[in-house]
Amino acid sequence: MIDAALLESTALALVAGTIAALIGGSLGGIVTGGRALGIELAAFMGSFYGIVTGTAGVAFGLAAISYLGWE
Protein backbone atom coordinates (compact mmCIF):
# COMPACT_ATOMS: atom_id res chain seq x y z
CA MET A 1 0.00 0.00 0.00
CA ILE A 2 1.34 3.41 -0.95
CA ASP A 3 1.33 6.02 1.78
CA ALA A 4 -0.16 9.40 0.79
CA ALA A 5 2.74 11.34 2.31
CA LEU A 6 5.27 9.22 0.39
CA LEU A 7 3.39 9.75 -2.84
CA GLU A 8 3.22 13.49 -2.22
CA SER A 9 6.93 13.78 -1.44
CA THR A 10 7.81 11.71 -4.51
CA ALA A 11 5.71 13.96 -6.76
CA LEU A 12 7.25 17.05 -5.18
CA ALA A 13 10.76 15.69 -5.74
CA LEU A 14 9.95 14.93 -9.38
CA VAL A 15 8.57 18.43 -9.98
CA ALA A 16 11.46 20.14 -8.17
CA GLY A 17 14.00 18.06 -10.09
CA THR A 18 12.34 18.86 -13.40
CA ILE A 19 12.32 22.61 -12.66
CA ALA A 20 15.98 22.48 -11.61
CA ALA A 21 16.83 20.58 -14.82
CA LEU A 22 14.99 23.21 -16.88
CA ILE A 23 16.90 26.08 -15.29
CA GLY A 24 20.25 24.29 -15.33
CA GLY A 25 19.82 23.18 -18.93
CA SER A 26 18.96 26.63 -20.19
CA LEU A 27 21.89 28.22 -18.33
CA GLY A 28 24.21 25.51 -19.62
CA GLY A 29 22.94 26.04 -23.15
CA ILE A 30 23.57 29.77 -22.91
CA VAL A 31 27.10 29.25 -21.60
CA THR A 32 28.09 26.61 -24.16
CA GLY A 33 26.30 27.75 -27.30
CA GLY A 34 25.22 31.33 -26.70
CA ARG A 35 27.68 32.90 -29.09
CA ALA A 36 27.39 30.39 -31.90
CA LEU A 37 23.61 29.94 -31.92
CA GLY A 38 22.30 33.04 -30.22
CA ILE A 39 21.18 33.25 -26.63
CA GLU A 40 17.49 32.47 -27.22
CA LEU A 41 18.06 29.35 -29.33
CA ALA A 42 20.81 28.08 -27.05
CA ALA A 43 18.59 28.55 -23.99
CA PHE A 44 15.68 26.79 -25.70
CA MET A 45 17.77 23.83 -26.79
CA GLY A 46 19.50 23.60 -23.41
CA SER A 47 16.22 23.67 -21.51
CA PHE A 48 14.77 20.95 -23.75
CA TYR A 49 17.70 18.61 -23.27
CA GLY A 50 17.92 19.54 -19.60
CA ILE A 51 14.33 18.44 -19.04
CA VAL A 52 14.81 15.21 -21.00
CA THR A 53 17.90 14.12 -19.10
CA GLY A 54 17.06 15.70 -15.75
CA THR A 55 13.61 14.16 -15.47
CA ALA A 56 14.96 10.75 -16.42
CA GLY A 57 17.72 11.09 -13.82
CA VAL A 58 15.32 12.14 -11.07
CA ALA A 59 12.90 9.33 -11.95
CA PHE A 60 15.73 6.79 -11.92
CA GLY A 61 16.97 8.11 -8.58
CA LEU A 62 13.50 7.95 -7.04
CA ALA A 63 13.03 4.41 -8.35
CA ALA A 64 16.38 3.37 -6.87
CA ILE A 65 15.51 4.90 -3.51
CA SER A 66 12.14 3.16 -3.57
CA TYR A 67 13.72 -0.17 -4.49
CA LEU A 68 16.32 0.10 -1.76
CA GLY A 69 13.67 1.01 0.79
CA TRP A 70 15.08 4.37 1.87
CA GLU A 71 12.57 6.89 3.14
Backbone torsions as a table, in degrees:
resi	resn	phi	psi	omega
1	MET	NA	134.7	-178.6
2	ILE	-90.8	127.5	178.9
3	ASP	-75.8	141.1	-178.2
4	ALA	-64.4	-38.3	179.5
5	ALA	-66.9	-37.6	177.9
6	LEU	-66.8	-41.6	178.1
7	LEU	-64.6	-40.7	179.0
8	GLU	-65.2	-43.9	-179.6
9	SER	-68.7	-33.3	176.8
10	THR	-66.5	-43.9	178.4
11	ALA	-64.5	-40.1	178.5
12	LEU	-64.4	-40.9	178.2
13	ALA	-65.1	-38.6	178.7
14	LEU	-66.4	-42.5	178.9
15	VAL	-67.3	-45.4	179.7
16	ALA	-63.3	-40.4	178.0
17	GLY	-66.0	-37.4	178.2
18	THR	-67.4	-42.1	178.0
19	ILE	-64.9	-42.2	178.0
20	ALA	-64.0	-37.8	177.7
21	ALA	-67.4	-36.1	177.5
22	LEU	-63.7	-48.1	-179.1
23	ILE	-67.3	-45.8	179.9
24	GLY	-65.0	-38.5	178.6
25	GLY	-66.5	-41.0	-179.9
26	SER	-69.3	-39.8	176.7
27	LEU	-66.0	-39.7	177.0
28	GLY	-65.5	-37.6	176.6
29	GLY	-65.4	-39.2	178.5
30	ILE	-65.0	-43.1	-177.8
31	VAL	-66.9	-44.0	-173.7
32	THR	-83.8	-34.8	-175.2
33	GLY	-125.4	13.9	-176.1
34	GLY	-61.5	-40.9	-179.4
35	ARG	-74.3	-42.2	-175.2
36	ALA	-73.6	-40.3	-173.7
37	LEU	-104.4	-17.1	-171.0
38	GLY	98.9	147.5	-172.9
39	ILE	-64.5	-42.3	-175.6
40	GLU	-65.9	-46.3	-179.7
41	LEU	-67.1	-40.6	179.2
42	ALA	-64.0	-39.9	178.6
43	ALA	-67.3	-40.1	178.5
44	PHE	-63.3	-48.8	-179.6
45	MET	-65.5	-40.4	178.7
46	GLY	-64.7	-40.4	179.4
47	SER	-68.1	-35.8	177.5
48	PHE	-63.2	-51.3	-179.0
49	TYR	-71.2	-27.5	175.0
50	GLY	-65.0	-42.3	178.6
51	ILE	-66.3	-43.1	-177.9
52	VAL	-60.7	-50.1	-176.8
53	THR	-79.4	-36.7	-178.3
54	GLY	-67.0	-43.2	179.7
55	THR	-66.3	-39.9	176.9
56	ALA	-63.9	-40.6	178.6
57	GLY	-65.1	-42.8	178.7
58	VAL	-66.4	-42.3	178.8
59	ALA	-63.4	-41.9	177.8
60	PHE	-64.1	-42.1	178.5
61	GLY	-63.6	-42.3	178.0
62	LEU	-65.9	-37.7	177.4
63	ALA	-66.0	-39.3	178.2
64	ALA	-65.5	-42.1	178.4
65	ILE	-64.3	-41.1	178.7
66	SER	-64.5	-41.0	-179.4
67	TYR	-67.4	-37.9	-179.7
68	LEU	-78.0	-14.7	176.8
69	GLY	86.2	16.4	177.9
70	TRP	-79.2	142.9	178.5
71	GLU	-132.6	NA	NA
